[in-house]
Amino acid sequence: MSSGHLYDTIGTTYTLTRRTDPRIARQIWAALGEARTVLNVGAGTGSYEPPALEVTAVEPSAVMRAQRPAGAAPCVEGSAEDLPFEDRSFDAAMAFATIDHWGDPIAGLREMRRVARRVVVFTCDARAADLFWLNRDYLPEFAGLWADRPSLSELAGAIGARIEPVLVPWDCADGFYHAFWRRPEAYLDAQVRGGMSIWARVGPEAERRVVDTLRDDLASGRWADRNRDLSGLDAAELGLRLLIA
């Protein structure tokens, strides 16, 4: 399923749980360097768009474009693999939690490199999937989603990017998949899960299994026993990364 079609299906309530976390935003915006003009690729509803800069957004999903708030950056229909802009049109191009939905992520990164002098991409390292208890103990299907996808090092190599880790705050304001690592009860909430594309990708049977097993483990104390080391952490290393070129 293409990114546009996926979010046309699951994205109707996206703005309820997906918001800009200021700590992650600071790291992304710092990576943009001295850029004045920024292209946001796979822009969704506008999270992480730097308010002080001149932003242009690209988003394939009509459902997502319709949820962009009044006053948001102008947004055009388009895909990462075929950006409708001339070479070096922007100081920087950014993409947040979208590259794993692109049909050809290498092509998309090269397009970003073509239209911008700097590229900043938020993604995850699939090889580090087991750093997150939800993958390790409940959703082994997670790693399989990347089985035929380019590795993080291949993505970085395609545009000569360096890789920078992104820690997830325990009270992360953005409800992406990894955000509730210290608040496991959140994964039992259907509205919270509705803002995470992972469940549409693994399917309802896997989702029901995860929810039922996690609910049981929370009630019995098994989850707490297995994850005692998380209770005192303010931020966690869960394999999330920035590619910066």
C-alpha positions as CSV (number, residue, x, y, z in Angstrom):
1,M,0.0,0.0,0.0
2,S,1.4,3.4,-0.9
3,S,1.9,6.1,1.7
4,G,-0.9,8.2,0.3
5,H,-3.4,5.3,0.3
6,L,-2.3,4.1,3.8
7,Y,-3.0,7.5,5.4
8,D,-6.2,8.0,3.4
9,T,-7.3,4.8,5.3
10,I,-5.9,5.3,8.8
11,G,-5.3,9.1,9.0
12,T,-8.7,10.5,9.8
13,T,-8.0,11.0,13.5
14,Y,-4.2,11.5,13.2
15,T,-4.2,15.0,14.8
16,L,-5.7,13.6,18.0
17,T,-2.4,11.9,19.1
18,R,0.3,13.1,16.8
19,R,1.8,16.4,17.9
20,T,5.2,18.0,17.9
21,D,7.4,17.0,20.8
22,P,9.5,20.1,21.6
23,R,12.7,18.1,22.6
24,I,12.7,16.1,19.4
25,A,11.8,19.2,17.4
26,R,14.9,21.0,18.8
27,Q,17.2,18.2,17.6
28,I,15.6,18.2,14.1
29,W,15.6,21.9,13.8
30,A,19.3,22.1,14.9
31,A,20.1,19.6,12.2
32,L,18.6,21.9,9.6
33,G,21.5,24.2,10.2
34,E,21.2,27.7,8.8
35,A,18.4,26.9,6.4
36,R,15.9,29.6,5.6
37,T,13.7,27.6,3.2
38,V,12.6,24.0,4.0
39,L,10.7,21.3,2.2
40,N,8.8,18.9,4.4
41,V,8.4,15.6,2.5
42,G,5.6,13.3,3.6
43,A,4.5,16.3,5.7
44,G,1.2,14.8,7.1
45,T,-0.6,17.3,9.3
46,G,2.5,19.5,9.8
47,S,4.2,18.2,12.9
48,Y,7.8,19.4,13.3
49,E,7.6,22.1,10.7
50,P,9.9,24.9,12.0
51,P,7.7,27.9,12.6
52,A,10.5,30.5,12.1
53,L,11.4,29.3,8.6
54,E,9.8,29.4,5.2
55,V,8.3,25.9,4.8
56,T,6.7,24.2,1.8
57,A,5.0,20.8,2.4
58,V,4.5,17.8,0.2
59,E,2.0,15.1,1.1
60,P,0.4,12.4,-1.0
61,S,-2.7,11.8,1.2
62,A,-5.7,14.0,0.7
63,V,-7.0,13.0,4.2
64,M,-3.8,14.2,5.8
65,R,-3.6,17.4,3.7
66,A,-7.2,18.3,4.8
67,Q,-6.2,18.1,8.5
68,R,-3.4,20.7,8.3
69,P,-4.3,23.5,10.6
70,A,-5.1,27.0,9.5
71,G,-1.9,29.0,9.0
72,A,0.1,25.9,8.3
73,A,2.7,25.9,5.5
74,P,1.4,25.6,2.0
75,C,1.1,21.9,1.0
76,V,1.1,20.3,-2.4
77,E,0.2,16.8,-3.5
78,G,3.3,14.7,-4.4
79,S,5.5,11.8,-3.5
80,A,9.1,11.7,-2.3
81,E,10.2,9.7,-5.3
82,D,9.1,12.4,-7.7
83,L,9.3,15.8,-6.1
84,P,7.7,18.6,-8.2
85,F,10.6,21.1,-7.7
86,E,13.7,22.2,-9.6
87,D,17.2,21.3,-8.5
88,R,18.4,23.1,-5.3
89,S,15.0,24.8,-4.8
90,F,15.4,24.7,-1.0
91,D,18.1,25.2,1.6
92,A,17.0,22.0,3.4
93,A,14.5,19.1,3.0
94,M,13.2,17.2,6.0
95,A,11.1,14.0,6.4
96,F,9.7,12.8,9.7
97,A,8.6,9.2,10.3
98,T,7.6,8.7,6.7
99,I,10.5,7.0,4.8
100,D,9.4,3.5,5.8
101,H,6.2,4.1,3.8
102,W,7.9,5.1,0.6
103,G,7.9,2.6,-2.3
104,D,11.5,3.4,-3.1
105,P,13.2,5.0,-0.2
106,I,16.6,5.3,-1.9
107,A,14.9,7.2,-4.8
108,G,13.1,9.4,-2.3
109,L,16.3,10.3,-0.5
110,R,18.0,11.1,-3.7
111,E,15.1,13.4,-4.7
112,M,15.5,15.2,-1.5
113,R,19.2,15.6,-2.1
114,R,18.4,16.9,-5.6
115,V,16.0,19.6,-4.5
116,A,17.8,20.7,-1.3
117,R,21.3,21.5,-0.1
118,R,20.7,19.7,3.2
119,V,18.7,16.7,4.1
120,V,17.3,15.7,7.5
121,V,15.3,12.5,7.9
122,F,13.9,10.9,11.1
123,T,13.6,7.1,10.9
124,C,14.5,4.0,12.8
125,D,17.2,1.4,12.6
126,A,15.3,-1.9,12.1
127,R,18.4,-3.9,13.3
128,A,17.8,-2.3,16.7
129,A,14.2,-3.3,16.9
130,D,14.7,-5.4,20.1
131,L,15.7,-2.3,22.0
132,F,12.0,-1.7,22.4
133,W,10.1,-4.1,24.6
134,L,7.0,-3.9,22.5
135,N,8.9,-5.4,19.5
136,R,11.0,-7.8,21.6
137,D,8.2,-9.3,23.7
138,Y,5.0,-8.7,21.8
139,L,5.4,-7.8,18.1
140,P,8.0,-9.9,16.3
141,E,6.4,-8.9,13.1
142,F,8.0,-5.5,13.4
143,A,11.4,-6.6,12.2
144,G,9.9,-8.4,9.3
145,L,8.4,-5.3,7.8
146,W,11.9,-4.2,7.0
147,A,13.1,-7.5,5.6
148,D,13.2,-6.4,2.0
149,R,13.9,-2.7,2.7
150,P,17.3,-0.9,2.5
151,S,19.2,-1.0,5.8
152,L,19.9,2.2,7.7
153,S,23.5,2.2,6.5
154,E,22.3,1.8,2.9
155,L,20.0,4.7,3.3
156,A,22.7,6.9,4.8
157,G,25.2,5.8,2.1
158,A,22.8,6.8,-0.7
159,I,23.1,10.5,0.2
160,G,26.3,10.5,2.2
161,A,24.5,11.1,5.5
162,R,25.8,10.8,9.0
163,I,23.6,9.0,11.6
164,E,22.6,10.7,14.8
165,P,20.6,8.9,17.6
166,V,17.3,10.4,18.8
167,L,16.3,9.6,22.4
168,V,12.6,9.3,23.2
169,P,11.5,11.3,26.3
170,W,9.4,9.3,28.8
171,D,6.6,11.8,28.4
172,C,6.9,12.3,24.7
173,A,4.1,14.6,23.4
174,D,4.0,12.9,20.0
175,G,2.2,9.6,20.0
176,F,4.3,7.7,17.5
177,Y,4.9,4.0,17.9
178,H,7.9,4.2,20.3
179,A,6.5,7.1,22.3
180,F,4.9,5.3,25.2
181,W,7.8,3.0,26.2
182,R,7.3,4.0,29.9
183,R,3.5,4.3,29.7
184,P,2.6,0.8,28.4
185,E,-1.2,1.2,29.2
186,A,-1.4,3.7,26.3
187,Y,-1.0,0.8,23.8
188,L,-4.3,-0.6,25.1
189,D,-6.1,2.6,23.9
190,A,-7.5,2.2,20.3
191,Q,-7.4,5.9,19.7
192,V,-3.7,6.0,20.6
193,R,-3.0,3.0,18.3
194,G,-5.0,4.7,15.6
195,G,-2.2,7.3,15.2
196,M,0.4,4.6,14.6
197,S,0.6,3.2,11.1
198,I,2.3,0.0,12.3
199,W,-1.0,-1.6,13.2
200,A,-2.4,-1.3,9.7
201,R,0.8,-2.8,8.4
202,V,0.8,-5.9,10.6
203,G,-2.9,-6.4,10.5
204,P,-5.8,-6.8,13.0
205,E,-4.9,-10.3,14.2
206,A,-1.4,-9.3,15.3
207,E,-2.8,-6.1,16.9
208,R,-5.4,-8.0,18.9
209,R,-2.8,-10.5,20.1
210,V,-0.5,-7.7,21.2
211,V,-3.3,-5.9,23.1
212,D,-4.6,-9.0,24.8
213,T,-1.2,-10.2,25.9
214,L,0.0,-6.8,27.0
215,R,-3.2,-6.3,29.0
216,D,-2.7,-9.6,30.7
217,D,1.0,-8.9,31.5
218,L,0.1,-5.5,32.9
219,A,-2.6,-7.0,35.2
220,S,-0.3,-9.8,36.4
221,G,2.8,-7.6,36.9
222,R,4.8,-9.5,34.3
223,W,5.4,-6.4,32.3
224,A,6.7,-4.5,35.3
225,D,9.0,-7.4,36.3
226,R,10.5,-7.5,32.8
227,N,11.0,-3.8,32.5
228,R,12.1,-2.6,35.9
229,D,15.1,-0.9,34.4
230,L,12.8,1.6,32.6
231,S,11.2,3.1,35.7
232,G,14.0,5.7,36.4
233,L,14.8,6.7,32.9
234,D,13.9,10.1,31.5
235,A,14.7,9.2,27.9
236,A,15.3,5.9,26.1
237,E,17.5,4.7,23.3
238,L,15.1,2.8,21.1
239,G,16.8,2.8,17.7
240,L,15.4,6.1,16.4
241,R,17.8,8.0,14.2
242,L,18.3,11.1,12.2
243,L,20.0,10.9,8.8
244,I,21.8,14.2,8.2
245,A,23.4,15.0,4.9
